[in-house]
Amino acid sequence: MGSIARRRRPSPTRARNWSRSAPTSFVPRWLPWWPRRRSCGTTASSVSVRGVAVGTSPKVAFTTLGCRLNQAESDQMAEELYGHGLRPWEAQGSPDVVVINTCTVTREATKASRMAIRRAARDHPGARLVVIGCYAVSDPDEIAAIDGVDLVLDNNDKERIADVLGDRAETAPLLQLGMRGRTAIPTVERVRANLKVQTGCDEFCTFCIIPKTRGPLRSMDEDSLVAEARARVATGAREIVLTGVHLGKYTYDSGGDERSLIRLFSRLLDIDGLWRIRLSSILSRHLTDEVIDLIAKEPRMCRYLHVPLQSGDDEVLRAMNRPYDIEEYVDSMERAKAAIPGLATATDIIVGFPGESEEAFERTLDVVGRIRYSKLHVFRYSARPDTPAAGMDDVVPPHVKKERSKRLIELGNQIRRGFLEDHLHHPLEVLVEDERSIDGNAVCSGQTGDYVRVWFEGEGLLGSEVRVRGREIRSDGIRGAEMLEVIRR
């Protein structure tokens, strides 16, 4: 079958009103490209990319931007394509397919996604370039106009990436895919693996575009999650990070309740060889007594909680349509810190939201000083298209946002330095995630349970848990640690 140029499909009509309905149906963009050479033939058990020699396994490269959920989905897409005969690109030569998994949660994230797309088109002009993710949902026409892009896909296509790329309903598929199951499907190997538990959101915060790009709440099947976690552990994962847009609402979409997350924890904790479970992010209202008690009593639950604040002012929170007030938030955080010894906390904060006064910002500083987070993620407000906040009055000037961001980051760095200094006073348990040669020395790095990155000299320790003593703090963690002993391999 010869290569046939794609016909550009009409742009989908997009609803401009802000509603709680599911996103407008998305039509994948099959973009025209000039035929490079004749396509390969294929049999039931073969795979080919148009333009790749017969008998050669096509190579696929992934670039992932944004959240841990995106990272988890990239791993799942990779495994799906590996199962159809593609192999990972290892930075030698050029890939045959490049998948860019994009983010658009902020203006900076959108800019970074565009840069990644253009870089891939420039660096790998012979590859088929596939763009997917939240930016691809919010601005498909903008992406389609970028030279070199072959295909723009919706977030929902991540779960059927091989079928979409091999869609024979089109005049010519991007990939010719063989029958799945003829070869073993390799798992992306990571010591710390992300497990996609849930996606979608029904909160509709006024600044956030995610309900539009991710759609309504959707939870993964519990049995499937446990099976996936077992597979990750079987290929070397020792820590599982539960990821989702709205972790605390796992199974709410199917009639479940807050106990559903506890039940999932208990089943994951039954997996032999799984040393740690970590929550990626959770709202304060879902820090129930059961969740707090489990983290406090179960040593395999990481003593680290990322709980978004966004603002320390109730009026700003109401304007954001956040589902809590400051009293409720602080109470949840103080209960957790009182019950869980050594708990580390992190948060997200938006500065310069429309209507944020100096007094409101000062209240945010007060909350940060009270909770004393181990890490702050500070974002200057940027209007996202088709969100209520984009049309709000009383816009905070850019120079004020910049100044407030600087003050908040300085406070966060001051608190973090004290947090890291405390780690120099006692041995640390580190899960080794990386080994490499730096200036001729073998250097390992990994994370503590409370999410501190530690570097130390050593080799042959990947996937091990070791005990080290810290020596020097840096903004990104602890360096020059002394290895004391191997706890387990």
N, C-alpha and C positions, 0 to 999 in steps of 0.2 A: 504494500500500500504506500503510495507516494505521499510526501508531505504536502499538506494543503493549508494555506493561510487561513487563520481564524477570521470570522466576521465579528466585529464588535457588536455586542448586544446593546439594546437601548438601556439608558440609565434607569434604575428603579425609581419609582415615585416615593418620596420620603415624607412622612408625616411631620409637620412643623409644630404641632401642638404638644405640650408636655402632659402626657397621660400615663396611667399605670398599665397600659396595654403592652403586649409584647411588641418588640421592634418590628418595623415594616419588613416584609419578606425581602430577602436579599438575593439578587441574581448574580452568580459568579461571572466575573469579567474574563472572557476568553479574548485576548488581545491579538491583533494580527502580527505575524512576524514573517520575514522573508525566508523561504525554505533554504536551509543551508546545504543539505544533501538528502539523498533518498533515505527514507526510514528503513529500519531493520524489520525483517520478518520476525514472527514470534510464534512459539508453540505454547501449549497449555502450561508448561512449567518454566517458561523463560520470562525474562524481563528486559526491556530495552528502553532507552531514551532516544527520541528521534535525533539522528546525527551521531550516535555512539555505535562503534563497530560491533558486529555480531560476535557473541561469545565474551564480550567484555561486561563485567558487572558495573552498572552506572554508579557514580559516587554522588552522595547528597550531603550538602552542608547546611547547617542551621545557624541563624543569628537570632537571638532572643533578647527582647527588650522588655523592661517593666517588671511585673510582680512575679512572685514564686508560682502563682497559678499558671502564668505563661510558661515558666520553666518546666513545670510538670507536664503541660500540654505538648511542649516541644519534644520532651522525652517520649511521650506516647506516640506522637506522629512519627518520630524516628523509628521506633520499634515496629510500627505498622508498615513503614516502607522497607525496613530491613527484612521483614517477614515476606515481602514480595520480591526479594532478591537484590535490592539496592544495598550498597555498603557505605559506611561513613567516610567522608573525606577527611584526610589526615594532614592537611596543609601542605601536601606535595602535589605538584601539577595543578590541575584545575578541576573543580567539581563539575558534574554534568547537570545537576539541579541544585539551586540555592533557594532555601525557604527562609523568609524574613518574617518572624513572629513579632508583630508591632505592638506599640503602646500609645495611648493618646490621653492618659489621665491628666496631664498638664501640657501647657504649650511647649515646654522644654522636651517633654517626652515625644511629642509629635515631631519636633525638629530633629531629635535624635533618630527617630524612625525614618524620616526622609533621608537623612544623611547615610544611614545604614543601607537603604535601598540604592541610592546613587553610588555608594562605594562598591556594593556588590556588582552593579551593572558595569562599573568601570573596571574593577579588578578581574571579573570573570565574564567577559563579553560573549563567550561561547556557551555559557550555561543558560538553562531555562530558569527564569527568575519568577518565583511564586511569592506573593505577598499576602499575608493572612493576619488576623488579630484585630484589636480594637480600632486602630487607625484605619485599617482596611474597611471596617464597617462604617466609620464616621465620615470618611472622605475618599470613597472609592474612585471618583472621577479625578481627583487630584493625583492619586497614585497612578491611575491608568495613563495619565499624561506624561509620566516619567519615562524617558527613553530607556528601553531595555527590559521593561516589565512585561512578562508574558501572561500572568494570571493573577487576578485579585479575588480573594476568597473571604467568606464570612467565618466568624468564630465557630458556628455550628459545623462547618466543614472539617474542623480539626478531628472530629470523631470518625470521619470517613475519608481521610485524606487520600488513601490509595484509590478508592472508588472514584473520587472526584478527578484526580490526575489521570486516571485511566478511563474516564467516562466515554463510552463509545457512542453515546447519543450525539456527540459533537462530530464534525466532519473528519477530524483526526485527533486522537487523544494525545496528550502531552507525553504520557508513558504508555508503553505496551506492557501490561502486567500479566504475569503468569498466575496460576492457581495458588492460592494461599495454602500452606500446610505441607508443601512438598519438602521444605527444609525447616530446620529448627529456627524459631524466632529468637534472636539474641535480645537480651535485655540491656538497656543502657546501664552501664555499671557505675555506680556512685556509692561512696561510703555513706554519704548523707543524701537520702533520696526524698524527693517531693512526692506526696500522694494527693492527687486531686480528689477531694471529698465532695465538693459542691461548687456550683457556679451560679451566676445570676444574683440579682438583688431587687428587693421590693421596698427599700427605704426612700428612694428618690430624694436624696439630699440635693439642695438647690444648686450646688456648685458642681455636681458630679455627672459625668456623661456615661458612667459604667452601666446603669440600667438600660440605656439605649443600645450600647454595644454588646452587652452580655445577655440581656433579656431577663425573664423572670427567674425566680428561684428554681434550681434543679439539683437534686441530690443524686449521688452515685449509689448504686446498690451495695448494701453492706457486705454481702457475701463476696461480691466482685472486688471490693476494696481489700478485704482480708486476703483473698487469693493473690491480688497484685502485691500486697505488702510481703507475703510469703515469698513470692518470686523475686522481689527486690533483695530480701535478706539472703536468699539462696545464691544470688550473684554478688554478694559482698556488702550490701547495705547493712550498717549497724545502727543508723539513726533514721527514723521516718519523720518527715515534717508534714503535718496535715495542712493542706492549702485549700483556699477557697475565697470567694469574694466575701462571703458572710458565714464563716464557720459555725457561729453559734446557732444558726438556723438550719443546720444539717437535718434533713428529713421533714422540716416544717411544711414543705410543699406537698408532702404525701401523707399528712396527718400525724406526723411524729411530734415529739416534744423535746424539751431540753435533756431528757434522759437518754435520747438516742445517741448523743455524742458520748455520754458516759459508757453506754453499752458498746459502742465502737472501740473506745479506749480499752475496755476489759478484754475484748476479743483480740486486739492487737497485742496486748501484753501477754497473751498466751503463746505468742510466736517464739519458738526457740531461736536464739541467736540475735534477737532484736534487743539492743542495749539501751536505746533511747527513743522517746517519742517527744516531739516538739510541736507546739501550736504556732502557726505562722502569725495569726492576728485574730483578735476576738474583741467584740464590743463589751463595754463594762457591764451592761445589763445581763450578759450571759456568763458573767463570773459568778455562777451560783455557788452555794455552799458545797454542793457535791463536787463541782469542778475544783474548787479551792482545796477541799479535803483530799481529793485524789492526788493532786500535785504535791501536797504537803506530806502524804504518807507513802507514796510510791516512788522509790528512788530512781526508777527508769523514766519518770516524767521530768522533763527538763524544767528547772526552776527559772523560767524566763517567760514573761508575758509581754506581748506587743498589743497595747490597748489604745486605739486612736482617741485623741482628745479633740483636735482641730481648733478649739478655742477655749480659753478659761473664763469666758464671759457668757452669761445666760442669754442675754439679748442677741448676741451674735449667733449662738447655738440655735436659737429659735429661727433666726433668719436663714440659717443653713438647713433647717429642718432636721437637725440631729435628734435621735430618739432618746435623749437623756438630758438632765441638767447637771450643773456642777456639783451640787450636793450629792446627787446619786452617784456620779462618777467618782468623786473623792472617797465616798463611803466604800464603794466596791474596791478601790485600790488599797485603801487602808486596811480593810478586812483581809485582803489577799496578802499584804505585806506582813501583817501581824501573825497570820497563820502559817506562812511558808518561810522558814528561816533561809536567809541568803537569796531571796527572790530578787532577780533583776527585771527591770521594766523598761520598755521603750514605747515611744508614741509618735504620732504624726500631728503636726500643727500647721495650719494655714495662717499666714500673716497677711494683713491688708485686704481681708474680705470686705466687700462694700458695706459701709457704715461702721466699720471698726474704728472706734475713737481711741485716743491715747489712753483714756481710763480703762477701756476694754482690754487693750493690749497689756496694760500694767497688771490687770487681773490674770491674764495668761501667764505672765512672768511669776506671779505669786503662786499659781497652781504648780508650775514647774519646780519652783523652789521648795514647795511643800512635798510633792511626790518624789522628787529627786530621781528622775529617770536615768538609767544607765546610758541611754542613747536617745537623741532627738533626731527626727526627720523633719526638717523645716522646709516649707514650700511657700513661695510668694504666690498669692492668688493670681491665677490667670483665667480669664473667662473662657469657658468651653462652649462651643456652638450648641444652640437649641436647649440651653439650660436656663432656668428662671433667674439665676444670679447674674447671668450675662446682661440682663436688661435692668438690673437694679441701679438706683441712683446712689449718690454719695460715694462715688468711686474714690478709693484711696490713691493718691499720686504715687508714681513709681519710685520717687526718691524716698518717700516715707516708708513704702514697703521694703525698700533696700535697707534703710536704717533700722527698722524693726527686726528684720531678718538677721542682721548683723548682731544686734543686742541679744536676741534669743539664742543664736548659735554660740555666742561667747559664754552665756550662762550655761548652756548645755555642755560645752567643752569643759568648763570649770567643774561641773558636777561629775562629768565622766572621768576626769583626771583623778578625782578622789576615789571614784569607784575602782579604777584600775590600780591605783596605789594600794588599795586594800588587798589586791591579788598578789602583791609581792610578799605578803606576810605569812603565807601558808602554801603548802604544795597544791598543785592544780592537776585535775584529771582532764586529759585532753584526748579527744578522738582524732586520730591522724587521718587527714583527708587528702594530703598532697605531699609529694616528695619531688625535689628537683635539685639541680646543681647550681649554686650561686657562688661565683668567684672561685670555682674549684672545690667548694665544700658541699657535702650532702646536707640539705636542709629540709626538715619536715615542718608542716604546719597543720593546725587543726583548731577545733573549737572546744571550749569548755562547755559544761552544761548550761551555764548562764550566759553563753554567747559571746565569749571573748576569744579573739583570734590570737594564737600563740605560735611563735616560731622558735625552733631549736635545732641544733645539729644532730643528725642521726640518719640512718638508712635502713631499708628493709622493714619499715614499720607501718606501711600503708594499711589502713583498716584496723590497726591496733589501738587499744586504749592504754595510755601511758601516764605516769605521774611525773611532773616536772616542777621545777622551782623557777619562778620568774625573776628576771634581773633588771630589765629596763622597759619602761612604758613608752609607747608611742601613741599617736592619736588613733591609729588603726589596731591597737592591741598591745601585746607584750612580746618583745624580741629578746634574743640571746638567752632564752631559758635553759636551765640545766636539766638534762634528763636524769631522773632518779631511778625509775624502774618501769618495766612493762607490766601492766596490770592483767591484761588478757589480749589474746590474739584471735 
